[in-house]
Amino acid sequence: MTEAKPIYKVIFINQNNVYEIYAKNVAQSNLLGFIEVEELIFGEKSSVVVDPGEERLKSEFTSVKRSYIPIHSIIRIDEVIKEGVAKVKDLGDKANNITPFPTGIYPAPKERL
């Protein structure tokens, strides 16, 4: 029996929105400070009910082969058993409740005397 390939749920902040996407591959990028996300998964096209949030994501990521997300924008990455519905949520006034990681990766240089 072959083991099923893992599916990852990636939640991140982008332009005052919280994105929740599903992908087959997530890895540390060769670009310093970025996470590489490949093979995005969206719901089946044959479903009768259309979710506007998922449709918005489908149109935004239509021709995207690989996406690089800044590490400080990522809230959480989970390995899940089954993909769910991709979503975009507006933070609105909730933006004050989320504290992003510090933007600098390296500490500020010390002044020489």
C-alpha positions, 0 to 999 in steps of 0.5 A: 500500500502506498501512503497518501501524499500529505496535504498542507493547510497554510494560513497567512496574512496578506493586505489586511486579509487572512488567507487559508489555502491548501497545497500538496507541497510546502517547503523552506524557499531558497529565497531567505525569509520565504516559504514556498507553496506549490500545487494549490488545491481547490474544491472540485469543479463539479460541485453545484454550490459555489463559494465566493471566497474560494472562487476569489482565490481560484481567480487570484491563483489561476496561473500560479505554479509556485507561491513564495510567502514571507515567513513573517506573514504566516500564522500557521501551517498544518498537515491535514488528512483532507483538504477543506474549503480555501477562504479569504477573510477580511481582518477589518477591526480584528487587525489589532488582535494579531501581532506579526513577527518582527520584520527584521531577521537579523539584529541591528548592528551595534555601533562601534565606539 
